Amino acid sequence: SYHYSNRDGSYYYQNSNGSTFYQSSDGYQNYTAPYSNPRYGRQ
């Protein structure tokens, strides 16, 4: 898994199972369930 923070305060995190979490500097949050991401569709 990995994560990174941007200078503007936004934050992105990706779990090893394929789920992702994003939070922007203004408080918006987005969660993607494991393996629903298109780039994980091919295994």
Residue pairs with C-beta under 8 A, 6 or more apart in sequence:
1 13
1 14
1 15
1 16
2 13
2 14
3 11
3 12
3 13
3 14
4 11
4 12
5 11
5 12
6 12
6 25
8 25
9 24
9 25
10 22
10 23
10 24
10 25
11 22
11 23
12 20
12 21
12 22
12 23
13 20
13 21
13 22
14 20
14 21
15 21
15 34
17 34
17 35
18 34
18 35
18 36
18 37
18 40
19 31
19 32
19 33
19 34
19 35
20 30
20 31
20 32
20 37
21 29
21 30
21 31
21 32
22 28
22 29
22 30
22 31
23 29
23 30
34 40
35 41
